[in-house]
Amino acid sequence: MKDLYAVIGHPVEHSLSPKIHAMFAVQTGQNIAYEKRLAPLDGFAATVRAFISEGGCGANVTLPFKLEAYDLADEVSERARHARAANTLRFAAGRIYADNTDGVGLVRDIKTNLGVDLEGKRVLLMGAGGAARGVLLPLLEARPAILVIANRTVEKAMQLARSNQHHHLAAHTVLSGVGFSDLAGQRFDVVINATSSSLSDELPPLPDDLFATGALAYDMMYGKGLTSFLSYAQAQNVAQLADGLGMLVEQAAESFLIWRGLRPDTQPVMLALRKG
């Protein structure tokens, strides 16, 4: 009997998670089955409970259910509590444990795969929604000198910055929340797009001198070709461009570790996915 896992979302058809976890399982010799489960927009909790009753051991949760996944849990990790959102659930002894592996996936992709050290750097995080919240704590852990959160609704960015200013991890970082118009004249070493703008092929209103020499432009979205944000960065002659595929694989490896107690090697999986 294989241990059963799934990714639960709406939509879920596009998810690469089954492919990723199948490669992890082969690589580590773990006997698991991993499938996609489409949950109705008003039926996430029922879908999870049905999956548990079928013997489900754990699940990844994708949009739009990460907040509900957090609320459903009996026990949550610090990083899930901080984000108030969960993308990884583990089911054991009738209890649901929730974690959030998005931030650690992002930081590991930037530091390990892309070779960019965040310590002492000037970092811009675009967006103040769930995706930004999910990665803020691990970003602060990486000790940038400056971390600016920019958002169309300025109040949301300021609120997110304020609520984290007194976290012990923020001791090494000047943290602030601003609107996009406030970015004029500032330059950043790392710019991360955590908005959903790339889904609609739009671009937040960014000034032209945003990127420092040798900067990294990172879009959490991924797909065929460059996103609108990465096209913009390329036109600005940004040194290094990256989409969110590495983050996806790294957060999946962290989920696998939570479920199975061992971390797979992400490099061959990323290579296989890039080849398509």
Backbone as CSV, one residue per row, in Angstrom:
resi,resn,N_x,N_y,N_z,CA_x,CA_y,CA_z,C_x,C_y,C_z
1,MET,0.840,-1.207,0.000,0.000,0.000,0.000,0.874,1.256,0.000
2,LYS,0.566,2.162,-0.897,1.316,3.424,-0.933,0.663,4.442,-0.001
3,ASP,1.495,5.255,0.656,0.967,6.359,1.456,0.428,7.426,0.511
4,LEU,-0.755,7.960,0.839,-1.477,8.825,-0.082,-1.317,10.310,0.272
5,TYR,-0.952,11.105,-0.726,-0.834,12.566,-0.594,-1.547,13.208,-1.773
6,ALA,-1.807,14.516,-1.652,-2.488,15.213,-2.753,-2.194,16.701,-2.692
7,VAL,-2.433,17.362,-3.813,-2.485,18.826,-3.824,-3.957,19.190,-3.981
8,ILE,-4.418,20.101,-3.123,-5.827,20.506,-3.125,-5.909,21.981,-3.493
9,GLY,-6.717,22.292,-4.497,-6.842,23.682,-4.925,-8.042,23.875,-5.833
10,HIS,-8.185,25.093,-6.341,-9.249,25.420,-7.304,-8.810,26.659,-8.076
11,PRO,-8.267,26.526,-9.268,-8.094,25.289,-10.045,-6.874,24.495,-9.558
12,VAL,-6.755,23.258,-10.043,-5.625,22.427,-9.627,-5.020,21.659,-10.804
13,GLU,-5.703,21.717,-11.935,-5.291,20.925,-13.108,-3.869,21.252,-13.571
14,HIS,-3.484,22.534,-13.437,-2.182,22.994,-13.937,-1.022,22.600,-13.015
15,SER,-1.321,22.069,-11.826,-0.287,21.877,-10.804,0.809,20.901,-11.231
16,LEU,2.057,21.304,-10.964,3.210,20.435,-11.239,3.569,19.570,-10.026
17,SER,2.858,19.772,-8.911,3.218,19.071,-7.668,3.235,17.538,-7.796
18,PRO,2.236,16.914,-8.466,2.298,15.452,-8.597,3.573,14.972,-9.298
19,LYS,3.977,15.696,-10.345,5.196,15.369,-11.080,6.427,15.495,-10.176
20,ILE,6.469,16.595,-9.424,7.608,16.869,-8.539,7.731,15.796,-7.465
21,HIS,6.614,15.490,-6.799,6.665,14.513,-5.704,6.887,13.085,-6.209
22,ALA,6.441,12.810,-7.426,6.728,11.490,-8.023,8.239,11.337,-8.226
23,MET,8.901,12.406,-8.684,10.367,12.366,-8.864,11.084,12.254,-7.516
24,PHE,10.588,12.999,-6.517,11.165,12.902,-5.162,11.055,11.464,-4.638
25,ALA,9.891,10.847,-4.843,9.639,9.495,-4.323,10.592,8.476,-4.943
26,VAL,10.776,8.588,-6.252,11.697,7.675,-6.951,13.121,7.870,-6.417
27,GLN,13.515,9.114,-6.294,14.866,9.461,-5.861,15.181,8.963,-4.447
28,THR,14.173,9.034,-3.563,14.402,8.691,-2.145,13.907,7.295,-1.775
29,GLY,13.286,6.611,-2.740,12.782,5.265,-2.471,11.580,5.234,-1.541
30,GLN,10.810,6.317,-1.540,9.615,6.390,-0.680,8.393,5.886,-1.448
31,ASN,7.576,5.070,-0.769,6.429,4.437,-1.412,5.177,5.313,-1.234
32,ILE,5.059,6.339,-2.089,3.920,7.240,-1.961,3.170,7.378,-3.283
33,ALA,1.899,7.734,-3.166,1.080,8.125,-4.326,0.651,9.566,-4.079
34,TYR,0.680,10.389,-5.120,0.382,11.811,-4.966,-0.540,12.235,-6.103
35,GLU,-1.697,12.786,-5.751,-2.670,13.135,-6.789,-3.202,14.556,-6.647
36,LYS,-3.994,14.985,-7.631,-4.632,16.304,-7.602,-6.065,16.151,-7.110
37,ARG,-6.498,17.038,-6.224,-7.887,17.060,-5.780,-8.466,18.464,-5.979
38,LEU,-9.486,18.558,-6.799,-10.168,19.831,-7.014,-11.226,19.993,-5.926
39,ALA,-11.107,21.055,-5.137,-12.108,21.325,-4.100,-13.064,22.399,-4.590
40,PRO,-14.370,22.228,-4.345,-15.294,23.326,-4.668,-14.910,24.555,-3.840
41,LEU,-15.182,25.747,-4.354,-14.784,26.970,-3.655,-15.374,27.051,-2.251
42,ASP,-16.547,26.431,-2.066,-17.162,26.462,-0.730,-17.033,25.111,-0.018
43,GLY,-16.093,24.260,-0.490,-16.027,22.910,0.077,-14.627,22.416,0.414
44,PHE,-13.742,23.339,0.806,-12.356,22.934,1.094,-12.282,21.981,2.288
45,ALA,-12.896,22.360,3.399,-12.819,21.540,4.621,-13.400,20.142,4.373
46,ALA,-14.521,20.088,3.665,-15.152,18.796,3.353,-14.239,17.945,2.475
47,THR,-13.546,18.572,1.530,-12.616,17.856,0.650,-11.456,17.278,1.457
48,VAL,-10.935,18.066,2.398,-9.835,17.593,3.252,-10.294,16.422,4.111
49,ARG,-11.480,16.543,4.722,-11.968,15.475,5.608,-12.226,14.189,4.816
50,ALA,-12.744,14.327,3.595,-12.967,13.152,2.743,-11.631,12.493,2.398
51,PHE,-10.630,13.314,2.121,-9.297,12.801,1.780,-8.680,12.063,2.978
52,ILE,-8.846,12.615,4.171,-8.332,11.956,5.386,-9.035,10.610,5.585
53,SER,-10.352,10.577,5.358,-11.101,9.330,5.551,-10.705,8.250,4.545
54,GLU,-10.131,8.687,3.406,-9.619,7.723,2.412,-8.205,7.249,2.760
55,GLY,-7.663,7.756,3.845,-6.315,7.351,4.255,-5.233,8.355,3.895
56,GLY,-5.619,9.563,3.503,-4.631,10.598,3.156,-3.696,10.894,4.319
57,CYS,-2.408,10.976,4.023,-1.388,11.232,5.060,-1.009,12.708,5.138
58,GLY,-1.203,13.429,4.025,-0.823,14.841,4.001,-1.245,15.464,2.688
59,ALA,-1.214,16.797,2.663,-1.628,17.501,1.445,-0.884,18.813,1.299
60,ASN,-0.660,19.189,0.049,-0.268,20.560,-0.266,-1.544,21.314,-0.586
61,VAL,-1.548,22.594,-0.252,-2.723,23.428,-0.484,-2.307,24.606,-1.342
62,THR,-3.049,24.812,-2.426,-2.743,25.934,-3.310,-3.932,26.896,-3.311
63,LEU,-3.847,27.940,-4.128,-4.900,28.956,-4.164,-6.254,28.337,-4.467
64,PRO,-7.314,28.853,-3.872,-7.372,29.990,-2.948,-7.558,29.567,-1.486
65,PHE,-7.009,28.413,-1.102,-7.396,27.806,0.179,-6.357,27.897,1.299
66,LYS,-5.275,28.673,1.098,-4.203,28.657,2.105,-4.642,29.237,3.455
67,LEU,-5.548,30.207,3.434,-6.049,30.770,4.700,-6.970,29.771,5.391
68,GLU,-7.815,29.107,4.619,-8.714,28.087,5.180,-7.930,26.903,5.737
69,ALA,-6.843,26.553,5.064,-6.007,25.438,5.533,-5.438,25.753,6.914
70,TYR,-5.041,26.988,7.094,-4.522,27.430,8.392,-5.610,27.327,9.463
71,ASP,-6.820,27.803,9.124,-7.933,27.796,10.083,-8.386,26.386,10.454
72,LEU,-8.155,25.450,9.558,-8.613,24.074,9.756,-7.724,23.281,10.713
73,ALA,-6.515,23.768,10.933,-5.504,22.977,11.651,-5.732,22.943,13.161
74,ASP,-5.307,21.826,13.757,-5.305,21.700,15.225,-4.004,22.245,15.798
75,GLU,-2.962,22.201,14.969,-1.632,22.629,15.422,-0.934,23.305,14.238
76,VAL,-0.238,24.423,14.502,0.418,25.145,13.398,1.869,25.454,13.752
77,SER,2.713,25.523,12.723,4.116,25.899,12.916,4.216,27.416,13.110
78,GLU,5.379,27.875,13.562,5.561,29.323,13.748,5.436,30.060,12.420
79,ARG,6.011,29.482,11.355,5.975,30.199,10.073,4.550,30.243,9.503
80,ALA,3.735,29.198,9.770,2.327,29.256,9.343,1.569,30.288,10.177
81,ARG,1.850,30.313,11.482,1.173,31.276,12.367,1.494,32.708,11.941
82,HIS,2.739,32.913,11.591,3.179,34.244,11.189,2.491,34.682,9.897
83,ALA,2.359,33.755,8.956,1.720,34.062,7.663,0.192,34.018,7.755
84,ARG,-0.319,33.383,8.802,-1.754,33.104,8.956,-2.283,32.363,7.717
85,ALA,-1.397,31.550,7.137,-1.733,30.786,5.934,-0.889,29.522,5.921
86,ALA,-1.430,28.458,5.334,-0.697,27.188,5.282,-0.754,26.604,3.877
87,ASN,0.361,26.013,3.456,0.374,25.333,2.151,0.706,23.856,2.299
88,THR,0.953,23.428,3.547,1.320,22.030,3.801,0.553,21.521,5.019
89,LEU,-0.176,20.431,4.835,-0.905,19.806,5.946,-0.406,18.385,6.154
90,ARG,-0.300,17.993,7.434,0.050,16.603,7.762,-1.053,16.052,8.651
91,PHE,-1.514,14.856,8.323,-2.614,14.250,9.066,-2.086,13.070,9.871
92,ALA,-2.287,13.088,11.191,-1.828,11.974,12.041,-2.657,11.943,13.316
93,ALA,-3.042,10.754,13.713,-3.755,10.515,14.973,-4.983,11.427,15.115
94,GLY,-5.690,11.604,14.004,-6.914,12.388,14.036,-6.711,13.890,14.143
95,ARG,-5.461,14.339,13.996,-5.168,15.768,14.105,-4.567,16.295,12.800
96,ILE,-4.760,17.587,12.572,-4.219,18.242,11.379,-3.133,19.219,11.804
97,TYR,-1.928,19.007,11.273,-0.795,19.906,11.531,-0.567,20.742,10.272
98,ALA,-0.418,22.061,10.441,-0.257,22.955,9.290,1.090,23.662,9.326
99,ASP,1.687,23.805,8.158,2.965,24.507,8.033,2.907,25.365,6.766
100,ASN,3.869,26.268,6.635,3.974,27.074,5.421,5.422,27.000,4.935
101,THR,5.616,26.374,3.788,6.976,26.155,3.271,7.327,27.119,2.137
102,ASP,6.422,28.061,1.830,6.656,28.982,0.704,7.896,29.853,0.918
103,GLY,8.000,30.450,2.105,9.105,31.375,2.371,10.455,30.693,2.370
104,VAL,10.524,29.541,3.022,11.802,28.824,3.053,12.160,28.344,1.653
105,GLY,11.144,28.014,0.845,11.384,27.619,-0.549,11.956,28.763,-1.366
106,LEU,11.391,29.966,-1.175,11.882,31.159,-1.872,13.321,31.473,-1.490
107,VAL,13.588,31.533,-0.183,14.925,31.921,0.287,15.968,30.880,-0.122
108,ARG,15.614,29.609,-0.055,16.571,28.573,-0.456,16.866,28.648,-1.948
109,ASP,15.853,28.959,-2.752,16.078,29.092,-4.191,17.015,30.269,-4.472
110,ILE,16.776,31.402,-3.808,17.608,32.591,-4.023,19.043,32.352,-3.551
111,LYS,19.187,31.782,-2.353,20.534,31.649,-1.776,21.312,30.469,-2.359
112,THR,20.670,29.310,-2.402,21.391,28.090,-2.799,21.453,27.921,-4.310
113,ASN,20.307,28.031,-4.978,20.269,27.761,-6.423,20.789,28.929,-7.252
114,LEU,20.443,30.149,-6.827,20.847,31.328,-7.604,22.129,31.959,-7.075
115,GLY,22.570,31.524,-5.893,23.841,31.994,-5.340,23.835,33.448,-4.914
116,VAL,22.658,33.960,-4.515,22.550,35.354,-4.079,22.369,35.398,-2.567
117,ASP,23.349,35.951,-1.865,23.251,36.074,-0.411,22.420,37.304,-0.082
118,LEU,21.421,37.154,0.753,20.515,38.263,1.074,21.009,39.124,2.234
119,GLU,21.979,38.624,2.975,22.443,39.361,4.157,23.056,40.707,3.753
120,GLY,22.583,41.771,4.403,23.111,43.105,4.136,22.624,43.734,2.849
121,LYS,21.720,43.066,2.135,21.237,43.560,0.838,20.003,44.441,0.998
122,ARG,19.723,45.213,-0.053,18.506,46.028,-0.119,17.468,45.225,-0.915
123,VAL,16.393,44.853,-0.242,15.394,43.960,-0.842,14.049,44.673,-0.939
124,LEU,13.414,44.557,-2.107,12.063,45.076,-2.318,11.118,43.896,-2.510
125,LEU,10.062,43.855,-1.712,9.023,42.836,-1.838,7.764,43.523,-2.348
126,MET,7.353,43.190,-3.569,6.167,43.792,-4.173,4.939,42.958,-3.843
127,GLY,3.948,43.606,-3.212,2.726,42.911,-2.815,2.620,42.819,-1.302
128,ALA,1.384,42.780,-0.801,1.179,42.684,0.649,0.078,41.680,0.977
129,GLY,-0.219,40.800,0.021,-1.248,39.780,0.231,-0.654,38.506,0.846
130,GLY,-1.368,37.398,0.646,-0.964,36.125,1.242,0.412,35.655,0.810
131,ALA,0.749,35.866,-0.469,2.053,35.403,-0.973,3.191,36.152,-0.284
132,ALA,3.009,37.471,-0.114,4.033,38.280,0.566,4.123,37.903,2.044
133,ARG,2.962,37.769,2.682,2.939,37.381,4.102,3.650,36.054,4.338
134,GLY,3.457,35.120,3.385,4.020,33.784,3.527,5.540,33.732,3.482
135,VAL,6.160,34.767,2.883,7.624,34.722,2.731,8.359,35.732,3.616
136,LEU,7.621,36.578,4.325,8.247,37.682,5.061,9.189,37.214,6.167
137,LEU,8.738,36.245,6.963,9.555,35.773,8.097,10.885,35.166,7.623
138,PRO,10.882,34.234,6.647,12.157,33.704,6.144,13.041,34.778,5.496
139,LEU,12.432,35.780,4.865,13.234,36.879,4.300,13.933,37.657,5.418
140,LEU,13.216,37.945,6.499,13.825,38.650,7.639,14.934,37.808,8.268
141,GLU,14.705,36.497,8.293,15.697,35.556,8.839,17.020,35.637,8.075
142,ALA,16.940,35.993,6.791,18.137,36.078,5.941,18.910,37.385,6.161
143,ARG,18.418,38.258,7.034,19.100,39.481,7.487,19.459,40.492,6.396
144,PRO,18.497,40.882,5.569,18.798,41.983,4.642,18.979,43.275,5.430
145,ALA,19.697,44.239,4.853,19.878,45.538,5.523,18.572,46.321,5.501
146,ILE,17.904,46.273,4.347,16.646,47.004,4.150,15.644,46.061,3.490
147,LEU,14.423,46.052,3.994,13.348,45.301,3.344,12.149,46.235,3.215
148,VAL,11.840,46.599,1.968,10.720,47.497,1.690,9.583,46.672,1.092
149,ILE,8.386,46.828,1.671,7.188,46.191,1.124,6.415,47.262,0.366
150,ALA,6.195,47.049,-0.939,5.452,48.031,-1.747,4.152,47.414,-2.233
151,ASN,3.084,48.192,-2.168,1.776,47.676,-2.559,0.912,48.801,-3.114
152,ARG,-0.029,48.449,-4.010,-0.945,49.462,-4.568,-1.730,50.129,-3.442
153,THR,-2.275,49.305,-2.518,-2.936,49.860,-1.336,-1.853,50.064,-0.283
154,VAL,-1.425,51.309,-0.117,-0.277,51.625,0.742,-0.510,51.150,2.176
155,GLU,-1.742,51.321,2.655,-2.053,50.971,4.044,-1.759,49.496,4.341
156,LYS,-2.042,48.628,3.362,-1.772,47.193,3.558,-0.272,46.932,3.714
157,ALA,0.534,47.625,2.910,1.998,47.472,3.001,2.506,47.985,4.345
158,MET,1.986,49.140,4.768,2.413,49.729,6.041,2.008,48.847,7.223
159,GLN,0.817,48.308,7.127,0.304,47.429,8.183,1.169,46.169,8.316
160,LEU,1.516,45.577,7.157,2.344,44.369,7.156,3.726,44.659,7.737
161,ALA,4.291,45.807,7.379,5.598,46.203,7.926,5.498,46.448,9.426
162,ARG,4.461,47.196,9.837,4.280,47.522,11.263,4.140,46.274,12.121
163,SER,3.356,45.312,11.621,3.080,44.116,12.426,4.312,43.218,12.564
164,ASN,5.381,43.513,11.803,6.597,42.693,11.878,7.803,43.443,12.435
165,GLN,7.638,44.745,12.660,8.783,45.560,13.083,9.371,45.107,14.418
166,HIS,8.515,44.556,15.292,8.992,44.193,16.630,9.346,42.712,16.745
167,HIS,9.264,41.987,15.623,9.701,40.579,15.631,11.212,40.547,15.822
168,HIS,11.683,39.591,16.632,13.128,39.559,16.926,13.977,39.420,15.660
169,LEU,13.410,38.836,14.618,14.170,38.681,13.371,14.354,40.007,12.635
170,ALA,13.524,40.998,12.986,13.615,42.295,12.297,14.693,43.196,12.897
171,ALA,15.401,42.700,13.914,16.398,43.528,14.604,17.527,43.986,13.678
172,HIS,17.828,43.205,12.647,18.961,43.527,11.757,18.518,44.250,10.492
173,THR,17.219,44.516,10.361,16.670,44.994,9.092,15.817,46.242,9.278
174,VAL,16.007,47.228,8.418,15.101,48.385,8.379,13.911,47.980,7.527
175,LEU,12.749,47.840,8.166,11.551,47.327,7.498,10.545,48.455,7.316
176,SER,10.028,48.618,6.097,9.035,49.671,5.872,8.024,49.252,4.818
177,GLY,6.853,49.902,4.851,5.793,49.662,3.872,5.491,50.943,3.125
178,VAL,5.424,50.878,1.795,5.235,52.079,0.966,4.300,51.791,-0.208
179,GLY,3.930,52.856,-0.912,3.226,52.722,-2.186,4.245,52.699,-3.317
180,PHE,3.838,52.278,-4.504,4.791,52.183,-5.627,5.381,53.543,-5.999
181,SER,4.574,54.611,-5.828,5.079,55.943,-6.183,6.204,56.392,-5.239
182,ASP,6.282,55.785,-4.044,7.321,56.154,-3.072,8.682,55.519,-3.384
183,LEU,8.729,54.670,-4.408,9.978,53.955,-4.724,10.949,54.800,-5.550
184,ALA,10.469,55.899,-6.104,11.317,56.745,-6.956,12.577,57.155,-6.201
185,GLY,13.726,56.968,-6.847,15.002,57.347,-6.234,15.632,56.264,-5.372
186,GLN,14.894,55.169,-5.100,15.469,54.058,-4.332,15.960,52.974,-5.287
187,ARG,17.055,52.312,-4.910,17.577,51.227,-5.742,17.750,49.969,-4.888
188,PHE,17.475,48.826,-5.503,17.464,47.573,-4.750,18.359,46.514,-5.394
189,ASP,18.933,45.656,-4.531,19.773,44.543,-5.002,18.921,43.344,-5.411
190,VAL,17.776,43.192,-4.721,16.873,42.071,-5.010,15.446,42.617,-5.027
191,VAL,14.727,42.367,-6.130,13.329,42.788,-6.244,12.482,41.537,-6.469
192,ILE,11.537,41.289,-5.552,10.718,40.077,-5.599,9.273,40.455,-5.887
193,ASN,8.694,39.870,-6.937,7.297,40.127,-7.273,6.403,39.077,-6.612
194,ALA,5.694,39.496,-5.547,4.749,38.605,-4.873,3.313,39.040,-5.157
195,THR,3.136,39.908,-6.167,1.779,40.278,-6.590,1.290,39.252,-7.613
196,SER,0.007,39.312,-7.907,-0.535,38.390,-8.918,-0.533,39.046,-10.298
197,SER,0.228,40.154,-10.448,0.206,40.922,-11.705,0.589,40.078,-12.916
198,SER,1.529,39.137,-12.724,1.988,38.335,-13.873,0.896,37.407,-14.401
199,LEU,-0.063,37.057,-13.542,-1.173,36.213,-13.988,-2.012,36.943,-15.036
200,SER,-2.166,38.250,-14.849,-2.981,39.036,-15.784,-2.111,39.813,-16.770
201,ASP,-0.805,39.477,-16.758,0.147,40.116,-17.677,0.219,41.630,-17.470
202,GLU,0.011,42.042,-16.240,0.104,43.464,-15.910,1.396,43.715,-15.154
203,LEU,1.662,44.975,-14.902,2.879,45.338,-14.196,2.553,46.428,-13.187
204,PRO,2.988,46.286,-11.931,2.814,47.406,-11.005,3.548,48.636,-11.552
205,PRO,3.099,49.842,-11.190,3.726,51.067,-11.719,5.098,51.325,-11.084
206,LEU,6.141,50.836,-11.734,7.490,50.897,-11.155,8.343,51.978,-11.810
207,PRO,9.191,52.651,-11.010,10.120,53.617,-11.605,11.216,52.903,-12.389
208,ASP,11.874,53.601,-13.289,12.856,52.964,-14.174,14.218,52.706,-13.539
209,ASP,14.539,53.406,-12.457,15.881,53.238,-11.876,15.842,52.398,-10.603
210,LEU,15.010,51.376,-10.624,14.740,50.573,-9.424,15.874,49.607,-9.068
211,PHE,16.576,49.118,-10.095,17.530,48.023,-9.893,18.959,48.532,-9.732
212,ALA,19.631,48.071,-8.684,21.054,48.383,-8.500,21.880,47.553,-9.483
213,THR,23.126,47.901,-9.651,24.029,47.130,-10.516,24.139,45.701,-9.970
214,GLY,24.021,44.717,-10.859,24.140,43.309,-10.442,22.915,42.768,-9.726
215,ALA,21.769,43.435,-9.907,20.550,43.062,-9.162,19.939,41.746,-9.646
216,LEU,19.085,41.186,-8.781,18.277,40.007,-9.112,16.811,40.434,-9.165
217,ALA,16.134,40.109,-10.273,14.681,40.275,-10.382,14.052,38.895,-10.274
218,TYR,13.156,38.713,-9.289,12.593,37.392,-9.001,11.067,37.481,-9.033
219,ASP,10.441,36.668,-9.878,8.980,36.619,-9.947,8.512,35.291,-9.369
220,MET,7.637,35.341,-8.367,7.137,34.091,-7.767,6.296,33.279,-8.741
221,MET,5.770,33.925,-9.772,5.012,33.199,-10.795,5.987,32.506,-11.751
222,TYR,5.496,31.478,-12.410,6.334,30.818,-13.414,5.434,30.376,-14.558
223,GLY,6.038,30.178,-15.695,5.272,29.742,-16.858,6.201,29.682,-18.044
224,LYS,5.629,29.499,-19.192,6.438,29.472,-20.415,6.881,30.905,-20.748
225,GLY,8.154,31.088,-20.950,8.649,32.425,-21.309,8.707,33.348,-20.107
226,LEU,9.070,34.603,-20.365,9.215,35.582,-19.290,7.859,36.158,-18.886
227,THR,7.685,36.383,-17.580,6.493,37.087,-17.098,6.634,38.569,-17.464
228,SER,5.550,39.329,-17.312,5.595,40.758,-17.636,6.632,41.478,-16.765
229,PHE,6.736,41.086,-15.498,7.716,41.708,-14.600,9.149,41.396,-15.045
230,LEU,9.408,40.144,-15.425,10.764,39.774,-15.851,11.114,40.398,-17.208
231,SER,10.108,40.573,-18.082,10.352,41.279,-19.351,10.753,42.726,-19.087
232,TYR,10.040,43.343,-18.138,10.363,44.723,-17.732,11.798,44.786,-17.183
233,ALA,12.148,43.824,-16.323,13.493,43.798,-15.723,14.563,43.591,-16.798
234,GLN,14.269,42.735,-17.749,15.214,42.478,-18.847,15.456,43.765,-19.662
235,ALA,14.387,44.504,-19.885,14.505,45.774,-20.615,15.318,46.811,-19.837
236,GLN,15.366,46.627,-18.504,16.176,47.508,-17.647,17.615,46.984,-17.498
237,ASN,17.948,45.947,-18.293,19.289,45.332,-18.256,19.668,44.762,-16.886
238,VAL,18.687,44.167,-16.217,18.952,43.546,-14.914,19.845,42.321,-15.108
239,ALA,20.821,42.189,-14.207,21.846,41.150,-14.361,21.287,39.734,-14.283
240,GLN,20.341,39.490,-13.352,19.883,38.125,-13.102,18.353,38.082,-13.016
241,LEU,17.739,37.198,-13.793,16.289,37.034,-13.796,15.944,35.628,-13.327
242,ALA,14.883,35.507,-12.529,14.454,34.169,-12.091,12.943,34.137,-11.928
243,ASP,12.330,33.029,-12.372,10.896,32.845,-12.113,10.722,31.949,-10.890
244,GLY,9.467,31.626,-10.563,9.178,30.926,-9.311,9.253,29.411,-9.367
245,LEU,9.782,28.850,-10.458,9.829,27.388,-10.538,10.743,26.789,-9.465
246,GLY,11.887,27.448,-9.231,12.804,26.965,-8.191,12.166,27.015,-6.816
247,MET,11.418,28.078,-6.548,10.694,28.201,-5.279,9.673,27.067,-5.136
248,LEU,8.963,26.765,-6.231,7.962,25.690,-6.212,8.609,24.355,-5.827
249,VAL,9.746,24.060,-6.439,10.420,22.782,-6.166,10.993,22.762,-4.743
250,GLU,11.556,23.891,-4.311,12.137,23.949,-2.969,11.075,23.873,-1.869
251,GLN,9.925,24.534,-2.083,8.870,24.423,-1.062,8.302,23.001,-1.030
252,ALA,8.287,22.348,-2.197,7.828,20.951,-2.252,8.790,20.037,-1.501
253,ALA,10.086,20.298,-1.628,11.094,19.497,-0.913,10.939,19.656,0.601
254,GLU,10.601,20.868,1.034,10.370,21.119,2.459,9.113,20.382,2.939
255,SER,8.071,20.363,2.112,6.856,19.591,2.440,7.187,18.104,2.556
256,PHE,7.972,17.613,1.617,8.374,16.204,1.604,9.129,15.859,2.895
257,LEU,9.984,16.782,3.325,10.730,16.608,4.582,9.775,16.522,5.775
258,ILE,8.766,17.376,5.801,7.775,17.379,6.893,7.023,16.049,6.931
259,TRP,6.687,15.523,5.747,5.915,14.281,5.675,6.758,13.025,5.876
260,ARG,7.944,13.000,5.256,8.710,11.755,5.163,9.998,11.747,5.983
261,GLY,10.377,12.920,6.519,11.573,12.973,7.364,12.884,13.009,6.613
262,LEU,12.845,13.195,5.303,14.098,13.346,4.549,13.903,14.323,3.406
263,ARG,15.003,15.021,3.078,14.925,16.068,2.063,15.490,15.562,0.737
264,PRO,14.693,15.602,-0.325,15.194,15.164,-1.633,16.152,16.182,-2.249
265,ASP,16.901,15.751,-3.233,17.798,16.635,-4.001,16.956,17.344,-5.060
266,THR,16.923,18.661,-5.007,16.038,19.419,-5.897,16.620,19.656,-7.292
267,GLN,17.943,19.626,-7.416,18.573,19.989,-8.700,18.094,19.154,-9.891
268,PRO,18.133,17.805,-9.797,17.697,17.018,-10.958,16.221,17.225,-11.306
269,VAL,15.405,17.510,-10.294,13.978,17.740,-10.519,13.774,19.050,-11.277
270,MET,14.500,20.093,-10.859,14.397,21.373,-11.556,14.864,21.255,-13.009
271,LEU,15.943,20.535,-13.227,16.446,20.335,-14.592,15.418,19.632,-15.463
272,ALA,14.791,18.598,-14.894,13.780,17.834,-15.640,12.563,18.714,-15.979
273,LEU,12.142,19.566,-15.045,10.988,20.436,-15.287,11.311,21.526,-16.314
274,ARG,12.538,22.049,-16.264,12.932,23.085,-17.230,12.933,22.508,-18.652
275,LYS,13.326,21.232,-18.746,13.333,20.597,-20.076,11.901,20.367,-20.568
276,GLY,10.979,20.288,-19.600,9.548,20.143,-19.935,9.181,18.727,-20.303
